[in-house]
Amino acid sequence: MPNFQTWRRRVTFLRSEEGSVRPLIGELGFIRDKPRWGFSFRRGLFEVPQADFEQIAHAMRANAERIRASGTAQPALGRHLEG
């Protein structure tokens, strides 16, 4: 039997609203293939550059000051982006 160990990441969920990803596609650096932008989100867990995260958070009306002050845990948005 393989030695399986779960992997978890500490996150701080920020209060946010649903937002649309379409207006952000051209600006987000982690989306390399803009016409096929949905493939970027098919990876299970991936790092989003801070600047991209702040753009997404702004589109979702999350508190940007809380993002910067989160410190020890990685910030995560409590809702999702819609296509």
BAFI-3210 file (N, C-alpha, C; in Angstrom, 3 decimals, decimal comma, padded with zeros to 6 digits):
// residues 83
n [1|2|3|4|5|6|7|8|9|10|11|12|13|14|15|16|17|18|19|20|21|22|23|24|25|26|27|28|29|30|31|32|33|34|35|36|37|38|39|40|41|42|43|44|45|46|47|48|49|50|51|52|53|54|55|56|57|58|59|60|61|62|63|64|65|66|67|68|69|70|71|72|73|74|75|76|77|78|79|80|81|82|83]
n.u [000,847|000,652|002,354|000,396|-000,100|-001,994|-002,288|-002,362|-003,292|-002,915|-005,341|-006,843|-010,060|-011,594|-014,160|-016,265|-017,716|-019,481|-017,908|-017,080|-014,927|-014,282|-013,793|-011,254|-009,458|-007,563|-005,742|-004,690|-001,799|-001,205|-002,762|-001,986|-002,765|-004,952|-007,378|-008,175|-008,761|-009,995|-008,617|-006,535|-007,643|-008,162|-006,240|-005,547|-004,498|-002,904|-000,446|-001,254|-000,052|000,676|-000,139|-002,072|-003,878|-004,754|-006,084|-008,195|-009,407|-010,234|-012,137|-013,979|-014,815|-013,424|-011,771|-008,949|-006,977|-007,078|-006,119|-003,391|-002,625|-002,868|-000,782|000,370|-001,235|-002,347|-004,217|-007,613|-010,391|-013,792|-015,910|-016,643|-015,287|-017,156|-017,668]
n.v [-001,186|002,175|004,971|007,388|010,819|013,521|016,839|020,109|023,567|026,534|028,987|032,241|033,174|035,711|038,129|038,490|039,201|037,613|037,683|038,645|036,983|037,545|040,389|040,615|038,917|039,725|041,121|039,518|037,919|035,183|033,814|032,467|031,664|033,423|033,165|030,626|030,732|029,384|027,003|027,611|027,551|024,919|023,479|021,949|023,201|026,203|028,793|032,185|035,170|037,990|040,569|039,855|038,530|040,658|042,191|040,468|040,279|042,932|043,091|041,420|042,789|042,563|043,210|044,961|045,852|043,990|041,797|042,387|042,473|039,934|038,203|035,386|033,332|032,210|034,348|033,826|033,914|034,142|033,583|033,014|033,419|034,097|032,961]
n.w [000,000|-000,913|000,594|001,496|001,833|002,908|001,547|002,528|002,485|004,241|004,354|004,162|003,971|002,149|002,360|-000,374|-003,636|-006,349|-009,512|-012,921|-015,148|-017,755|-018,468|-017,409|-018,642|-020,668|-019,128|-017,096|-016,081|-015,655|-017,407|-020,247|-022,842|-024,287|-025,944|-025,156|-022,417|-020,294|-019,823|-018,122|-015,610|-015,130|-013,906|-010,804|-008,341|-008,277|-008,362|-008,196|-009,446|-007,328|-008,292|-010,223|-008,561|-006,985|-008,913|-009,588|-007,083|-006,751|-008,801|-007,690|-005,558|-003,107|000,015|-000,392|001,389|003,428|002,076|001,722|004,369|005,325|005,982|007,481|006,347|003,111|001,058|000,016|-002,167|-001,267|-002,960|-006,427|-009,766|-012,651|-016,017]
ca.u [000,000|001,485|002,312|-000,325|-000,202|-002,774|-001,588|-003,295|-002,728|-003,641|-005,855|-007,767|-011,093|-011,990|-015,527|-016,236|-018,919|-019,188|-017,461|-016,896|-013,531|-014,090|-013,110|-009,894|-008,642|-006,434|-004,815|-004,139|-000,558|-001,123|-003,505|-001,058|-003,503|-006,160|-008,603|-008,537|-008,483|-010,535|-007,650|-005,709|-008,353|-008,386|-005,246|-006,143|-004,021|-001,802|-000,165|-001,651|000,808|000,030|-000,810|-003,277|-004,809|-005,352|-007,051|-009,365|-010,052|-010,914|-013,327|-014,927|-015,078|-012,823|-011,030|-007,544|-006,122|-007,054|-005,263|-002,000|-002,371|-003,187|000,412|000,807|-002,033|-002,559|-005,603|-008,458|-011,666|-014,882|-016,883|-015,924|-015,434|-017,983|-017,180]
ca.v [000,000|003,376|005,899|008,576|011,886|014,638|018,108|021,203|024,912|027,458|030,139|033,162|033,515|037,111|038,405|038,968|039,002|036,981|038,609|038,082|036,886|038,014|041,684|040,525|037,955|040,384|041,716|038,539|037,358|033,726|033,262|032,607|031,478|034,226|032,601|029,404|031,146|028,435|025,955|028,052|027,236|023,478|022,917|021,866|024,242|026,899|030,089|033,367|036,289|038,971|041,617|039,252|038,284|041,932|042,572|039,605|040,689|044,206|042,783|040,727|043,719|042,098|044,248|044,864|046,039|042,712|040,902|042,706|042,280|038,565|037,673|033,999|032,452|032,669|034,818|033,163|034,609|033,302|033,292|032,593|034,197|033,459|033,176]
ca.w [000,000|-000,973|001,727|001,024|002,825|002,375|001,458|002,784|002,449|005,115|003,614|004,811|003,004|002,194|001,929|-001,761|-004,438|-007,628|-010,546|-014,254|-015,539|-019,139|-018,598|-016,874|-019,393|-021,332|-018,155|-016,152|-016,593|-015,587|-018,546|-021,376|-024,093|-024,029|-026,524|-024,426|-021,048|-019,329|-019,508|-016,990|-014,373|-015,018|-012,997|-009,471|-007,444|-008,914|-007,765|-008,958|-009,049|-006,453|-009,081|-010,802|-007,464|-006,585|-009,955|-009,413|-005,827|-007,006|-009,602|-006,821|-004,457|-001,857|000,714|-000,779|002,568|004,145|001,289|002,038|005,795|005,722|006,632|007,509|005,487|001,753|000,896|-000,967|-002,314|-000,799|-004,026|-007,613|-010,995|-013,667|-017,374]
c.u [000,888|001,307|001,687|-000,437|-000,969|-001,955|-002,614|-002,551|-003,562|-004,065|-006,718|-008,791|-011,532|-013,424|-015,454|-017,588|-018,526|-018,810|-017,314|-015,410|-013,288|-013,410|-011,650|-008,947|-007,412|-005,373|-004,132|-002,941|-000,502|-001,930|-002,656|-001,783|-004,867|-007,424|-009,095|-008,311|-008,953|-009,562|-006,757|-006,325|-008,567|-007,349|-005,839|-005,762|-002,837|-001,653|-000,565|-000,737|000,017|-000,737|-002,099|-004,321|-005,507|-006,352|-008,340|-010,132|-010,815|-012,207|-014,407|-015,252|-014,604|-011,990|-009,534|-006,607|-006,009|-006,171|-003,808|-001,652|-002,541|-001,998|000,662|000,032|-002,163|-003,996|-006,327|-009,785|-012,800|-015,927|-016,101|-016,138|-016,303|-017,450|-017,910]
c.v [001,244|004,252|007,206|009,589|013,048|015,910|019,211|022,528|025,787|028,669|030,995|033,542|034,956|037,251|039,015|038,718|038,269|038,047|037,891|038,084|037,506|039,385|041,645|039,705|038,599|040,895|040,698|037,814|035,839|033,048|033,508|032,541|032,147|033,648|031,345|029,614|030,143|027,337|026,342|027,648|025,733|022,801|022,952|023,027|024,907|028,276|031,206|034,505|037,341|040,038|041,086|039,017|039,580|042,429|041,760|040,027|041,999|043,965|042,108|041,542|043,177|043,235|044,093|045,042|044,741|041,711|041,130|042,384|040,833|037,833|036,194|033,074|033,061|033,163|034,042|033,894|033,649|032,965|032,838|033,559|033,407|033,830|034,198]
c.w [000,000|000,270|001,241|002,147|002,201|002,413|001,619|002,745|003,365|004,306|004,525|003,749|003,223|001,725|000,521|-002,412|-005,714|-008,634|-011,871|-014,616|-016,923|-019,251|-018,135|-017,732|-020,019|-020,380|-017,244|-016,760|-016,580|-016,689|-019,790|-022,725|-023,930|-024,682|-025,791|-022,927|-020,004|-018,937|-018,333|-015,662|-014,177|-014,150|-011,601|-008,570|-008,123|-008,286|-008,721|-008,509|-008,263|-007,238|-009,702|-009,719|-007,049|-007,621|-009,810|-008,164|-006,020|-007,798|-008,758|-005,575|-003,102|-001,271|000,444|000,416|003,352|003,406|001,681|003,483|006,238|006,335|006,462|006,582|004,098|001,620|-000,187|-001,005|-002,005|-001,836|-005,260|-008,770|-011,963|-015,037|-018,130]
res [m|p|n|f|q|t|w|r|r|r|v|t|f|l|r|s|e|e|g|s|v|r|p|l|i|g|e|l|g|f|i|r|d|k|p|r|w|g|f|s|f|r|r|g|l|f|e|v|p|q|a|d|f|e|q|i|a|h|a|m|r|a|n|a|e|r|i|r|a|s|g|t|a|q|p|a|l|g|r|h|l|e|g]
***
